[in-house]
Amino acid sequence: MEKQTNGKLVSIIIPVYNSADTIGKCIESCQQQTYKHIEIVVIDDGSNDESGGICDQFADDKRLKIIHQTNMGRTEARWKGVEIAAGEWITFVDSDDTLLPFAIEKMAERADESCDIVFSNGQSIMLKPQESMDIGDFRHLTVLARGTTGVPWGSLYRKAIVNRYQFDIARDIYVGEDYIFWLRLIFNTEKNINIVMENLYNKGIDHTSSTFVWTLDYAYRLNQLRMQAIPVHDL
């Protein structure tokens, strides 16, 4: 019998744009989770390749919500997914990535009233195994951008702490915007962070950052967003 930890609905949000070569495997990895109390929210963000049609091929799975919208950018697509999500807990998966089969189960095991965030891949920020971390210590590591604290994927969030402000980022900021999301999020909870030491997420090739060219103006704007996200009393 499959373990259904807490029985809480977990919403998996997948923003999709021109990912025809990977989105099928991405959705399949979510369908194959050992934790079955899930919904999969797929936001096709105005793809002009075959991505939308591939998503629609999974429509027979009643756990899927498939939304097609005009292109708004990845950040807005994620926010649309949050708005639609019915789960008490949410997680994000990029369309060129996959989850290990037990990923949601492992994170759901740690999702309780003591926390608002379950952070997986804990070994990326610490040397010794631990099951939780003081919120102040975790904020410090996030401000320093330690490990995978700067990406939305691979962790579980209580939907109640996720809000519009965290996604209110200019569309032309599309590299480093994930880190701004994390900074804004981490200061919206006072609960300690529960941790899964394992890496539960298979990261695909990031085509965006590999072709991005940094400029002084872009770096300045991103740093302004970073500083604005950190309350003065926590500096």
C-alpha positions, 0 to 999 in steps of 0.5 A: 500500500502506498504511503499517503503522508498527511493526506494533504493535496500538493499542487505541482506547478509547471510553466511551459514555453517552447519545451516540446522536446522535454515537457512530456517526460516532465509531466510523466515524472509528476504523474509517476509520484509515489505520493498520489494526493497531487494535482499537476497545474500546467501553464502553457505560456503561449508556446509557438512549438508543439508544447501545447499539443503535447500537454493536451495529450495528458488531459485524460489524467483528471489530476491535470489542469492545463491552461493555455495563455498568451505569452507573459513570461515564466514568472507570470506563468508561475504566478498563474499556476499559484492562483489556480492551485488548490493544494495546501502545499505547492511546488514548482517544476521547470518544463525541462526538468523531472522529479524523482518518483518519491520526491513529493512523498519525501517532502510531504513527510516533512510538511507539518504545522511547524514549518511553511517551507520544506527545503530539499537538497539540503546538502547543498547548503550545509556540511552536517545532516539536519532536519530543520533550521532556524528561520534566522539562520536560513535567511542568512544563507539565503541572503548569501545565495548558498546552495540552491536557496536561489531557485523555486524548484525542488522545495515545497511551500505552504500556499498561504505564504506565497503571494503576488508580490513575490512574482511582481518582477519586470518581465525583462528580468528573466535571469536571477528572478528566481533568487528575488522570489526566494528572498521575498518569500523567506521574509514572509514566514517566521517558522523554521525550515524543515529540510530533506537532505536528498536531492529529489530533482533532476535539473535539465539544461538551462538554455536561458542562463547559458545564452544570457549576456550580463550587462552592468545595467542588468546587474544593477537592477537585479541588485536593487531588487535584492536589496529591496527584498531584504528588510533593513532590520535583518541586514 
